[in-house]
Amino acid sequence: MTTDTDGNLGALSLTESHENGSTPSALGRRLPPIAELTVISVALMLSGGVYMAAHLPRHPPLAPAVGLLAGGGALTITAVVLLSRIRPFAWATFFLVARWALLAYAVIAGILGFVFIYDHTRGSTLAVLLLTLVVFAFDVPMIVAFTVARYQEAAPADESKDLSLQSG
């Protein structure tokens, strides 16, 4: 809380500086392009999924879809590596949000996978579609959790030792 010239209390706005002239730490930090990489990966997964689904029930050419899947998977792995190297970071918040978002997107991906199986999609076509859904179901929760956690203050080192056991 800050006081104005009349002594009124008010919250520090997102663009204001602290008394020492620095910007708020959660807002002033430069972070790797985690959200950008995963959004591009989601776009590649959606493109591959639409391409494959457009050819069903016939057997589609797999090369473009596999290329999109490999590109999206590589971007996701890159984003995970970059994310794991961020210090300090609000990991407890990240995992709290990611856990629930992952549950929701696992259900969505499971339903979509069921639809492909129910429509008698088989073999390599089904494998590529299911892998595309897996990458998609992992990307979206990572975007959501990173976006929430990046604006939170990082917990002190002693409070974030076992993040898997912390829950909101």
MIFI-613249 format. One record per residue: residue number from 0; residue in three letters; x negated, y negated, z negated of N, C-alpha, C, CB in turn. Coordinates in pm, whole numbers. Glycine has a CB too. Layout:
<atoms>
NUM;Ala;X;Y;Z;X;Y;Z;X;Y;Z;X;Y;Z
...
</atoms>
This chain:
<atoms>
0;Met;-84;118;0;0;0;0;-89;-124;0;96;0;-122
1;Thr;-45;-226;67;-119;-351;71;-27;-463;27;-175;-379;213
2;Thr;-86;-574;-7;-5;-691;-42;-30;-800;60;-39;-741;-186
3;Asp;75;-872;92;57;-985;183;21;-1109;104;186;-1009;267
4;Thr;16;-1225;168;-27;-1347;100;69;-1390;-10;-41;-1458;200
5;Asp;195;-1345;-3;292;-1380;-106;295;-1278;-219;430;-1391;-45
6;Gly;210;-1177;-215;206;-1076;-319;304;-963;-301;229;-1140;-449
7;Asn;373;-956;-184;468;-848;-159;395;-722;-118;570;-889;-50
8;Leu;441;-609;-172;382;-482;-135;437;-438;0;410;-376;-242
9;Gly;351;-377;80;393;-324;209;300;-213;251;397;-435;316
10;Ala;350;-126;336;268;-16;384;169;-66;487;355;95;443
11;Leu;55;-3;494;-46;-35;592;4;12;728;-184;31;555
12;Ser;12;-78;823;59;-38;955;-48;44;1025;97;-161;1040
13;Leu;-9;111;1132;-102;198;1201;-216;122;1266;-28;277;1304
14;Thr;-198;-5;1295;-302;-81;1362;-381;-170;1268;-243;-164;1470
15;Glu;-337;-183;1144;-409;-267;1049;-535;-199;999;-320;-303;930
16;Ser;-626;-279;950;-749;-225;892;-736;-219;742;-869;-310;932
17;His;-818;-135;681;-828;-132;536;-901;-258;491;-900;-4;487
18;Glu;-903;-277;360;-967;-397;305;-1115;-406;343;-953;-399;155
19;Asn;-1182;-292;360;-1323;-295;392;-1349;-310;542;-1390;-170;341
20;Gly;-1244;-325;621;-1259;-349;763;-1257;-224;849;-1385;-421;787
21;Ser;-1253;-107;787;-1250;15;866;-1107;52;902;-1318;130;791
22;Thr;-1093;132;1005;-960;179;1042;-927;302;959;-951;210;1194
23;Pro;-799;335;945;-763;456;872;-831;576;934;-610;475;869
24;Ser;-886;665;852;-969;774;903;-894;868;996;-1026;852;788
25;Ala;-770;901;968;-697;994;1053;-664;933;1189;-570;1040;985
26;Leu;-653;804;1195;-617;739;1320;-739;692;1398;-527;622;1294
27;Gly;-846;660;1330;-962;604;1396;-1060;707;1448;-1031;514;1304
28;Arg;-1037;835;1421;-1129;940;1464;-1111;974;1611;-1110;1065;1379
29;Arg;-1222;1000;1675;-1217;1053;1811;-1227;1205;1801;-1333;994;1901
30;Leu;-1128;1271;1856;-1124;1418;1850;-1137;1475;1991;-991;1467;1784
31;Pro;-1181;1598;2002;-1190;1661;2135;-1052;1669;2200;-1253;1802;2124
32;Pro;-1048;1686;2330;-919;1687;2402;-843;1819;2390;-942;1656;2549
33;Ile;-811;1856;2268;-742;1983;2243;-604;1984;2308;-729;2008;2091
34;Ala;-525;1883;2280;-389;1878;2334;-390;1870;2487;-313;1757;2276
35;Glu;-482;1794;2541;-489;1780;2686;-522;1913;2754;-593;1674;2724
36;Leu;-619;1985;2698;-658;2115;2756;-542;2215;2749;-780;2171;2683
37;Thr;-473;2217;2637;-365;2314;2623;-242;2275;2705;-326;2329;2477
38;Val;-219;2146;2725;-108;2104;2812;-137;2147;2957;-87;1949;2803
39;Ile;-261;2131;3001;-296;2177;3135;-280;2329;3144;-442;2136;3171
40;Ser;-318;2400;3039;-300;2545;3036;-152;2582;3045;-362;2603;2910
41;Val;-67;2511;2973;77;2536;2981;127;2513;3123;154;2446;2881
42;Ala;80;2406;3187;122;2378;3325;79;2491;3418;62;2244;3373
43;Leu;-42;2544;3398;-88;2656;3480;-5;2781;3454;-236;2685;3452
44;Met;29;2805;3326;111;2923;3293;250;2911;3354;122;2940;3139
45;Leu;309;2793;3345;442;2773;3404;437;2788;3555;497;2635;3367
46;Ser;333;2735;3617;319;2748;3762;306;2894;3803;197;2669;3812
47;Gly;223;2969;3731;207;3110;3760;334;3189;3737;97;3168;3678
48;Gly;404;3157;3628;529;3227;3598;637;3199;3702;579;3187;3462
49;Val;650;3075;3743;749;3040;3846;712;3105;3978;759;2887;3862
50;Tyr;583;3103;4012;537;3166;4136;573;3314;4137;385;3148;4154
51;Met;544;3382;4027;573;3525;4020;723;3553;4021;511;3585;3894
52;Ala;798;3477;3942;942;3498;3933;1012;3469;4066;1001;3411;3823
53;Ala;956;3377;4145;1017;3344;4273;1008;3461;4372;949;3221;4333
54;His;911;3548;4353;894;3661;4443;971;3785;4399;749;3694;4456
55;Leu;1019;3786;4277;1090;3904;4228;1223;3919;4299;1113;3895;4076
56;Pro;1271;4034;4326;1227;4165;4280;1118;4228;4368;1345;4257;4273
57;Arg;1077;4162;4476;968;4217;4557;837;4207;4481;957;4144;4693
58;His;737;4282;4526;603;4277;4465;532;4152;4516;520;4408;4498
59;Pro;502;4056;4426;438;3932;4472;288;3949;4490;466;3819;4372
60;Pro;227;3862;4573;81;3861;4579;27;3816;4443;29;3766;4694
61;Leu;-64;3891;4385;-108;3865;4248;-224;3767;4239;-148;3993;4184
62;Ala;-300;3747;4344;-421;3665;4336;-393;3523;4284;-486;3657;4473
63;Pro;-295;3450;4338;-271;3315;4285;-230;3315;4137;-164;3245;4367
64;Ala;-144;3409;4100;-99;3415;3961;-212;3453;3867;16;3514;3948
65;Val;-296;3547;3908;-410;3587;3825;-509;3471;3813;-481;3712;3884
66;Gly;-530;3396;3921;-617;3278;3916;-564;3173;3819;-631;3218;4054
67;Leu;-433;3148;3824;-373;3052;3731;-383;3103;3587;-225;3026;3768
68;Leu;-360;3232;3568;-371;3292;3435;-514;3281;3382;-328;3440;3438
69;Ala;-612;3310;3465;-752;3302;3422;-791;3158;3389;-846;3359;3531
70;Gly;-746;3064;3472;-775;2923;3445;-712;2876;3315;-727;2836;3560
71;Gly;-586;2911;3296;-517;2872;3172;-576;2939;3050;-370;2905;3182
72;Gly;-612;3065;3064;-675;3136;2952;-809;3075;2916;-693;3284;2987
73;Ala;-887;3037;3018;-1017;2974;2992;-1000;2839;2922;-1095;2955;3123
74;Leu;-900;2762;2963;-873;2634;2897;-830;2655;2752;-766;2555;2974
75;Thr;-749;2757;2728;-705;2786;2591;-821;2826;2503;-599;2897;2592
76;Ile;-908;2912;2554;-1025;2954;2476;-1116;2834;2448;-1104;3064;2551
77;Thr;-1135;2749;2547;-1215;2627;2527;-1154;2539;2419;-1227;2549;2658
78;Ala;-1021;2522;2423;-954;2439;2323;-968;2500;2183;-805;2424;2358
79;Val;-960;2631;2171;-974;2696;2041;-1116;2676;1987;-941;2847;2051
80;Val;-1216;2691;2073;-1354;2671;2030;-1375;2526;1985;-1453;2706;2144
81;Leu;-1326;2432;2063;-1341;2290;2025;-1266;2261;1895;-1289;2199;2137
82;Leu;-1149;2317;1881;-1069;2295;1760;-1140;2352;1637;-931;2359;1774
83;Ser;-1201;2468;1651;-1267;2532;1537;-1389;2454;1488;-1308;2673;1573
84;Arg;-1441;2366;1570;-1561;2290;1532;-1529;2155;1470;-1648;2270;1653
85;Ile;-1402;2118;1459;-1366;1989;1401;-1382;1994;1250;-1220;1950;1438
86;Arg;-1460;1903;1195;-1480;1889;1051;-1480;1742;1017;-1612;1958;1004
87;Pro;-1415;1696;921;-1307;1758;845;-1178;1756;928;-1285;1685;710
88;Phe;-1086;1842;889;-958;1851;960;-854;1902;862;-969;1944;1085
89;Ala;-730;1867;882;-620;1908;794;-576;2050;832;-499;1807;805
90;Trp;-661;2148;798;-634;2286;837;-509;2341;772;-752;2373;801
91;Ala;-482;2306;648;-361;2358;582;-236;2314;658;-354;2309;435
92;Thr;-232;2189;698;-118;2139;776;-113;2207;912;-127;1986;794
93;Phe;-228;2221;976;-234;2286;1107;-176;2426;1100;-379;2291;1159
94;Phe;-222;2507;1003;-175;2645;995;-30;2655;950;-263;2723;900
95;Leu;16;2563;869;156;2563;829;246;2541;950;183;2455;722
96;Val;214;2441;1031;294;2412;1150;277;2522;1254;255;2275;1209
97;Ala;152;2566;1276;125;2666;1379;197;2798;1350;-25;2691;1390
98;Arg;202;2835;1223;266;2962;1184;412;2965;1228;255;2982;1031
99;Trp;486;2858;1198;629;2857;1231;652;2836;1380;701;2747;1152
100;Ala;570;2752;1442;585;2732;1587;551;2860;1662;494;2615;1635
101;Leu;448;2932;1615;411;3057;1679;522;3161;1666;281;3112;1619
102;Leu;586;3164;1553;699;3255;1535;810;3224;1637;754;3245;1391
103;Ala;843;3096;1651;948;3056;1744;911;3090;1888;976;2905;1732
104;Tyr;788;3061;1927;748;3086;2065;723;3234;2091;625;3007;2098
105;Ala;690;3312;1990;680;3457;2007;818;3515;2037;619;3523;1881
106;Val;920;3462;1970;1057;3507;1997;1096;3470;2140;1156;3445;1896
107;Ile;1066;3348;2181;1099;3304;2317;1027;3390;2420;1061;3154;2338
108;Ala;897;3411;2400;820;3493;2494;871;3637;2494;670;3489;2458
109;Gly;909;3687;2378;963;3823;2369;1092;3837;2447;985;3861;2226
110;Ile;1177;3739;2437;1304;3743;2512;1277;3738;2662;1396;3626;2470
111;Leu;1187;3650;2703;1153;3642;2846;1090;3773;2895;1058;3524;2872
112;Gly;1002;3831;2813;944;3959;2848;1049;4068;2862;841;4000;2744
113;Phe;1146;4067;2771;1256;4164;2779;1333;4147;2909;1350;4148;2659
114;Val;1355;4023;2950;1429;3997;3074;1354;4057;3193;1449;3845;3096
115;Phe;1223;4040;3198;1145;4098;3308;1151;4250;3306;999;4050;3301
116;Ile;1143;4310;3188;1149;4456;3177;1289;4506;3214;1113;4502;3034
117;Tyr;1391;4435;3168;1529;4472;3197;1558;4464;3347;1625;4381;3121
118;Asp;1493;4371;3416;1510;4357;3560;1422;4455;3639;1478;4214;3603
119;His;1363;4551;3570;1284;4658;3631;1156;4608;3696;1368;4730;3733
120;Thr;1095;4505;3639;963;4463;3684;863;4563;3629;930;4316;3637
121;Arg;773;4611;3714;683;4718;3673;538;4687;3711;726;4849;3736
122;Gly;448;4766;3656;308;4768;3697;231;4639;3674;301;4801;3838
123;Ser;147;4608;3771;59;4492;3758;136;4360;3755;-41;4489;3872
124;Thr;250;4356;3823;333;4235;3819;379;4208;3677;454;4248;3913
125;Leu;427;4311;3610;472;4296;3471;355;4259;3380;538;4426;3422
126;Ala;240;4319;3402;123;4289;3319;83;4142;3330;5;4379;3358
127;Val;80;4091;3452;43;3950;3471;149;3858;3409;26;3918;3621
128;Leu;275;3890;3426;381;3808;3367;373;3809;3214;519;3859;3413
129;Leu;350;3926;3154;343;3934;3009;220;3861;2954;340;4080;2964
130;Leu;107;3872;3022;-13;3797;2979;9;3646;2992;-136;3839;3062
131;Thr;80;3606;3095;113;3464;3111;200;3417;2995;186;3440;3245
132;Leu;296;3500;2954;381;3465;2841;302;3459;2710;495;3565;2827
133;Val;204;3547;2694;122;3546;2573;43;3416;2563;26;3666;2571
134;Val;-20;3376;2673;-98;3251;2671;-4;3133;2646;-175;3232;2805
135;Phe;111;3131;2711;209;3024;2691;255;3018;2546;329;3045;2784
136;Ala;285;3135;2488;335;3140;2349;228;3101;2249;387;3280;2317
137;Phe;103;3105;2287;-6;3062;2200;-36;2913;2218;-132;3146;2227
138;Asp;-25;2865;2341;-59;2725;2373;34;2624;2306;-56;2704;2522
139;Val;163;2644;2319;258;2544;2270;248;2524;2119;401;2585;2308
140;Pro;243;2631;2038;224;2608;1895;93;2538;1861;230;2739;1821
141;Met;-12;2566;1940;-139;2499;1915;-128;2349;1943;-250;2561;2001
142;Ile;-57;2312;2048;-35;2171;2079;41;2103;1966;41;2154;2212
143;Val;149;2166;1924;234;2107;1820;157;2095;1688;361;2192;1800
144;Ala;90;2201;1648;18;2200;1520;-99;2101;1523;-34;2340;1487
145;Phe;-171;2096;1632;-282;2001;1642;-231;1857;1638;-363;2025;1771
146;Thr;-123;1831;1708;-68;1696;1712;-22;1651;1574;49;1689;1810
147;Val;34;1740;1495;76;1705;1359;-46;1689;1268;171;1813;1302
148;Ala;-137;1785;1272;-250;1785;1179;-351;1674;1206;-320;1919;1185
149;Arg;-362;1629;1328;-462;1526;1359;-433;1395;1288;-469;1502;1509
150;Tyr;-309;1370;1251;-272;1246;1183;-263;1261;1032;-141;1196;1237
151;Gln;-300;1376;981;-301;1399;837;-442;1382;784;-247;1540;802
152;Glu;-452;1339;661;-584;1331;597;-632;1472;568;-579;1245;467
153;Ala;-759;1495;590;-816;1627;564;-823;1652;415;-956;1640;628
154;Ala;-798;1777;376;-806;1815;235;-952;1819;193;-737;1952;209
155;Pro;-979;1790;67;-1116;1807;18;-1162;1950;36;-1126;1766;-129
156;Ala;-1292;1970;47;-1349;2102;79;-1305;2210;-19;-1500;2093;81
157;Asp;-1294;2178;-147;-1260;2281;-245;-1114;2324;-237;-1289;2232;-386
158;Glu;-1026;2241;-179;-885;2277;-168;-855;2359;-44;-801;2152;-166
159;Ser;-946;2364;52;-915;2433;178;-999;2558;197;-937;2339;295
160;Lys;-1041;2622;88;-1125;2742;100;-1048;2858;160;-1180;2783;-37
161;Asp;-927;2884;114;-850;2995;166;-721;2941;225;-822;3100;56
162;Leu;-728;2899;350;-612;2837;413;-502;2937;445;-653;2767;540
163;Ser;-538;3063;461;-436;3162;497;-337;3185;383;-502;3294;536
164;Leu;-375;3156;261;-286;3179;148;-203;3056;112;-365;3223;29
165;Gln;-237;2942;173;-163;2821;140;-36;2816;221;-248;2695;164
166;Ser;71;2773;159;196;2752;231;261;2628;174;291;2876;220
167;Gly;346;2570;256;407;2444;219;506;2462;115;469;2378;335
</atoms>
